[in-house]
């Protein structure tokens, strides 16, 4: 979600030395795609983070931009000693910034929906740049019209409440192959291989992706036209890479997680308790996810794939 904001920053300051501080788990991905000079891994333990903060201070940064504006990142931003420190004007952390930005998601946008988190990050960068940021151009999709579509499925979910049933993904694969003669590949992360194998085995001709890192996933997704998934990291990566996406949402907010423009659709079943932001469903059945059908997902996909 932050990569377009970082692209805006680089476009505004093409000659600047830009460092990006990331949790260690995402350093590999950031080094592959972020348009920065260095990616610095934030230590996982408190003592190491204090020393890390003072190492940032020795760099004498001119500008620090806090895209997350959490209590932890606010402290880090302040300890950096940068002469300009830009972050969100939120209780308990606004003190850390020399320039405070009204939270973009605190009000509905012109379309009557909450702000997409990627746009909120771009708004913070724009506030840090005199005259505002010029948005960097998005990556263009690579599909050649008239050829069978290349469809990726990413059925994994870190929360059980976000998991769409395996049989539903298998039905999507079957319909995609029958209706569009699509090539279909099922992707998986560590711990998800058995799920992916079950889906691929249910529909002859469906491929199982090899394992690999998140960077490997990005390289493979460049070959596809469309990703069908739940609310997942693979989905955000596909959006950044220019793929169309169709996503099944339940316990999380689809509006804050979906770009306002582009070839992106989401489906949700209207139920009073959604979005609940719960990792596990408190009901006897996960209605917000299970009531969405494969046919509805394929219909949404067709609205993206047709010329």
Residue, then its C-alpha position, 0 to 999 in steps of 0.5 A: x500500500x505504501x509503494x505508490x506514496x514512496x513513488x510520489x516522494x521519489x518523483x518529487x525529490x529525484x536526487x534525494x537520499x531516501x531511507x525507508x525503515x521497515x519491520x524486518x519481515x518486509x525488508x526483502x520486498x521493500x528492497x525489491x520494489x521501493x524506489x529508495x536508496x536504503x531499506x533499514x530493518x527495524x530491530x524486533x526488541x525494545x533495546x535494539x530499537x532505542x539504539x537504532x533510533x539514535x543511529x538514525x539521529x546521526x544521519x541528520x535527516x532533513x525530513x522524516x515522514x511517518x506513513x503509519x503514525x502509530x505511537x511507536x513510529x511517532x517516537x521513532x520519528x521524533x528520535x530521528x531528530x529530523x528538522x521536519x517531521x510529518x505525520x497524522x494529527x492523532x491523539x497521543x502522537x501528534x506531539x512528535x511531528x513538526x507538521x501535522x496532517x488531518x487524517x484523510x480517513x476521518x471523513x468520507x470522500x466525495x463518493x461517500x466511502x472511507x479513504x483507501x489506505x494507500x491514498x491516505x499515505x499519498x496524502x501524507x507525502x503530499x503534505x510534506x512536499x511544498x506545493x503538493x506531490x505530483x502522483x507517479x504514474x501507476x504500472x500499466x496492465x500487460x494483457x493482450x486483448x483477445x487472448x485467454x485470460x491468465x487468472x491467479x487464485x490466492x486462497x490463503x488467509x491469516x485470519x480464519x474469518x477472512x477465509x473463503x471456502x476452498x470449494x468456492x475457489x475450486x468452482x471459480x477455477x472451473x468456471x474460468x476454465x469453461x467460460x474463458x478457457x483461462x489458464x488458472x494458477x493457485x498461489x500459496x504462502x507457507x502453511x497454505x500448500x495443502x489448501x492450494x493443492x486441494x483447489x488445484x486437484x479439484x479442477x483438471x488443468x489448474x496449476x499449482x504455483x511453486x513455493x517461494x518468497x514474496x519477491x518470487x510471488x511478485x515476479x510471477x504475478x506480473x505474468x497474470x491478468x487477474x487475481x481472485x482472493x480474499x483480503x490479503x497481502x497478495x491482493x495489495x501486491x497485485x494492485x501495485x503490479x497493475x493486475x485486476x483484482x476481485x476480492x471477497x470481503x467479510x470481517x475487514x473494511x473493503x473500502x479502506x483496502x481497495x483503490x477507488x480507481x482501476x480494475x478492482x472489484x470486491x464482494x461482501x454479503x450485507x450482514x449487521x456485524x460486518x465488518x467486525x475486525x475479528x480474526x475468528x467468527x463468533x457465529x455458528x457459520x461465517x455468513x459474511x464470507x460463505x454466502x458469497x458465491x463463485x458465480x458472483x465472483x466470476x460475474x465481477x471478474x467478467x466486468x474487469x476482463x471484458x474489453 
